[in-house]
């Protein structure tokens, strides 16, 4: 199992979140088991969203070994995410 996690904080009603989803799906195919991508619906998991201080969706958080490395708010391109994640491998 990877020690790199990408949290995707989103909501079903969020238009930009729907745009982010295929970007993350392609990234998951590209990186395979190097990263564990976890989708978190802020409406279904308000405690987790609160723990991470989520105020807007989509918010993406990259963690390594349990420590936050980078945070993005808004739709984020595959190039930006891939570049940041590849630094951690």
Wavefront OBJ file of the C-alpha trace (Angstrom):
o trace
v 0.000 0.000 0.000
v 1.161 3.497 -0.826
v 2.191 5.967 1.852
v 1.063 8.779 -0.477
v -2.633 9.689 -0.297
v -4.570 12.193 -2.386
v -7.833 13.212 -0.720
v -10.504 14.530 -3.073
v -12.983 16.525 -0.999
v -16.050 17.036 -3.189
v -19.847 17.060 -3.302
v -22.395 15.559 -5.690
v -23.972 18.986 -6.347
v -20.639 20.630 -7.222
v -20.079 21.347 -10.935
v -16.299 21.821 -10.709
v -16.080 18.546 -8.733
v -17.632 16.759 -11.709
v -14.912 18.276 -13.909
v -12.202 17.128 -11.474
v -13.382 13.511 -11.340
v -12.132 12.350 -14.787
v -8.805 14.095 -14.163
v -8.348 12.029 -11.000
v -9.503 8.833 -12.717
v -6.844 9.296 -15.418
v -4.224 10.115 -12.786
v -5.106 6.924 -10.931
v -4.595 4.911 -14.127
v -1.268 6.660 -14.761
v 0.162 6.260 -11.258
v -1.435 2.957 -10.266
v -0.643 1.883 -6.725
v 1.920 4.651 -6.153
v -0.866 6.828 -4.756
v -4.080 6.054 -2.897
v -6.812 8.401 -4.148
v -9.658 8.750 -1.649
v -12.867 10.524 -2.585
v -14.576 12.213 0.360
v -18.106 13.594 -0.012
v -18.219 16.586 2.342
v -21.970 16.185 2.853
v -21.611 12.531 3.898
v -18.429 13.050 5.936
v -18.729 16.488 7.576
v -16.494 15.471 10.505
v -13.603 14.542 8.194
v -14.135 17.711 6.151
v -14.057 19.696 9.389
v -10.891 17.948 10.574
v -9.143 19.066 7.371
v -10.667 22.570 7.458
v -12.455 22.216 4.123
v -14.369 25.396 3.220
v -14.669 24.969 -0.561
v -14.934 22.077 -3.002
v -13.200 20.618 -4.786
v -10.246 20.631 -2.430
v -7.417 18.172 -3.026
v -4.931 17.335 -0.285
v -1.773 15.339 -0.849
v -0.372 13.578 2.209
v 2.768 11.500 2.645
v 3.223 9.387 5.763
v 0.239 11.163 7.346
v 1.592 14.696 6.869
v 0.004 17.224 4.529
v 2.352 18.073 1.655
v 0.179 20.216 -0.625
v -3.394 21.525 -0.861
v -5.278 22.688 -3.954
v -8.700 24.332 -4.061
v -10.633 24.369 -7.326
v -10.208 22.228 -10.411
v -6.549 21.219 -10.653
v -4.951 19.889 -13.827
v -3.435 16.432 -14.164
v -0.066 18.013 -15.051
v 0.107 19.944 -11.780
v -1.006 16.972 -9.683
v 1.269 14.523 -11.470
v 4.302 16.796 -11.074
v 3.669 17.230 -7.346
v 2.989 13.536 -6.749
v 6.038 12.385 -8.723
v 8.261 14.416 -6.382
v 7.150 12.087 -3.565
v 8.088 8.759 -5.159
l 1 2 3 4 5 6 7 8 9 10 11 12 13 14 15 16 17 18 19 20 21 22 23 24 25 26 27 28 29 30 31 32 33 34 35 36 37 38 39 40 41 42 43 44 45 46 47 48 49 50 51 52 53 54 55 56 57 58 59 60 61 62 63 64 65 66 67 68 69 70 71 72 73 74 75 76 77 78 79 80 81 82 83 84 85 86 87 88 89
